[in-house]
Amino acid sequence: MSSTYLEVGGGFSPSPAMSRLQILRAYLTEAKYESIRMLRMPSFGIPLLALPVMLFLLFGVLIFGKNVQGDPDAAKWLFTAFAVMGMMGPGMFGFGVSLAIEREQGLLKLKRALPMPPAAYLVAKMFMALAFGAMIMATMVAALPVGHVSLRAGQVFGVAAINILGTLPFCAIGLFIGTLATGRSAPAFVNILYQMMLHLSGLFYPLPKVLRAIRPIWPTYHLQQLVLWAGGTPTDGRPIVHAAVLAGLTVVLVALSVRRLVRIG
């Protein structure tokens, strides 16, 4: 079978491979504009950044302030509950809903045709979720004094670091949903799973015995236990086990999602 080559202006020569600096710049540029894009969406940025700290101040100060003031562990538990809730949104909604919509609109096909690293699109969304997680934790830490939460400087750093990294499992969940669902159905699937993890993992209140047995299936349970451990509060189970569960979930879901994106798009 013969091949025909069309030579224009002396022939076509492929562009040289991108240098490491160019690759890094491509990742940073994509991450920068993805974060700016999501910040400029009021329906995404404002609720995710404001809701956790507002609910913490409502329940931790106005409603239950007198009760938690004399119980340091209760104050820390309430703080960790709303902090973990804040970490869920950027990954699940930023990945799950936006990825499903952008897949349906053909944006991923356009990205593949651009001269950029193949992983830059997903890494940018992950960076966006981490950036939002950092901003949410900044607001939560600022509210610590009025919330009667007593943490040493090292504990504050540990709680913040674990929570920010804790956005990654929810990025993986959102990524997995985004590769399976359509743009119209993704918000429903994300919201259902979001509410189930909030209320069936014991995040905000004690659960009946039958539901306590299934708490370990929810990543919110493991993340809260790690954050409580970092804050010096008694926890269930060993921290290394909670960290291993979250890391394993992230790796498995990312691998399955990437495999599907490569095969189907």
Summary of the structure (lengths in Angstrom):
residues: 265
radius of gyration: 21.6
end to end distance: 30.8
largest distance: 84.0
contacts: 828
relative contact order: 0.13
helix: 74%
strand: 0%
